[in-house]
Amino acid sequence: MLKDKRGFLRVLEAVIAVLLVAGAVTIVLVKNSQTEDNSETVKQIQQIILEEISTNPELRASVLRGSQSDIKALNETISNLMPSEYNYEFKICPLNDICGLQNSPSYYTKGEIYADEVSITATLDIPPTDPKKLRLFMWINE
């Protein structure tokens, strides 16, 4: 009779151990699958902002001139269109240059930094000048 109880207890211990391991694995998998992928949302926001800048003649001229007052106007426009849960930085560069952030990415955030750009060239309304690109960097506030 004592041997039957020992066998039953060993089977019960094994079942409990399997349930604990399965529960732990399930919790880990659920937590990993719940991390949000913000890349599509950020891409849509960037496209809206960059389209506004590229289609507005005043903002296009601001990108091409690149003076302090122009940069301030661009910053104000981007700030008004940017959701509050995101931070951003933008940079205006010649078309063939590499536009990067001033500092390393870890200076701005521990998470992902998303970048998109738009090329701006002169039109009939804007005096001829070298084409420029505006690169917009975005990341989630921490």
N, C-alpha and C positions, 0 to 999 in steps of 0.2 A: 504494500500500500504506500509506503514511504517513497519507493522508487517511482511510482506513478505520479506523485505530487512533484517530485523533482523534475521529471520530464515535462510536466505541464508548466511549471514555473520557467523552465528554459525556453519553451516555445513562447510563452507570454512575454518574456524578456526580449526575445528576438523580434516579436511583432512590434513591441513598443519601440525598440531601437530603429526598426525600419520606418515606423511612422514618424519618429523624430527627425530622421535624416530626410525623409520625403518632405516633411513640413519645412525644414530649413532650406532645402533646395527650392521649393515653391516660393518661399518668401524672397529669396535672392533673385530668382527669375522675374518675379512680379515687380520688384523694385527696379531692376535693370530695364524692363520693358516700359516703365512709366516715365522715364526721362523724356522730356519734351524735345522735339526737334523744331527749333524756331527758324530754321534756315528758310523755309518757304515764306513765312510771315515777314521776316526781315527782307527777303528779296522783293516782295511786293511793296513794302514800305520804301525801299531804296528806289524801285522803279517809279513810284509815284513822285517822289521828291526830284529825282533826276529828270523825269519827263517835264515836270513843272519848270525846272531851271532851263531845260533845253528848248522849250516852246515859248517862254516868255522873253520878248526882245530885250527888255531892260536887264533881266538877269543874265541873258547871253552876253550882253555888252559888259556887264560887271565881271563875268568870268574872263573875258578877253582883256579888259583893262587891268584888272587885278590890283587896284589901289586899295588902301586901307579902308576907305569909305565903301568901296565895292565889296570887299570881303565882309565888312560889317553887315551890309544889306543881304548878302548871301547867307550869312550866319543867322540873321533874323528870320529869313524865309525858311531855312531848314529847321530852325528851332520851332517855328510855328507849325510845321508839318510833322515833326517828329513826336511820336508818342512818348509820354513821360517816363515809361519804364526802360527807355533806351538812352544811352549816351552816344555821342558821335564826334567825329572830327572829319574835316575835309581838307583836301589839298588841291591846289591848282598847279599844274605842271605843263611844260611844253609837250606836244603830242608824242614825241619819240622818247621822252624821259621816263624813267621808272618812278612812279609815285608811291612812296612808302610812308609809314608813320615816322614821326620824329624820334620816338623812343621804342624800346622793345615792347612787344605785345603784353608782357606781364606787368608793365607799368600801368596799363589801362584797366586790365581785367584779368581774372584767373580763368575766365571762360573763353568762348569763341569770339573772334572778331571777324565780322563779315565786311567785305569790300565790293563795291561796284563802281563803275565809272561811266562818264558820258563825254563824248568829244564835242567840242564847240568850235565852229568855224565862223568866219565873217559872212554876213549876208549883204544884200543891197542896202539895208537900213544901217548896218554897222560898218564903219570905215575898215578898209583892209588891214588885217593884222595876222600874225602867225596863229595858227590854230592851237587851242589849248585843250586839256582834258581836266575835268573835275572828278576827283576820286573821293567817294564817300565811304568812310569807315564807321561801322556801327557795332555796338555790343550792349549786352543787357546790364542794367544797373545792378550793383551788388550791395 
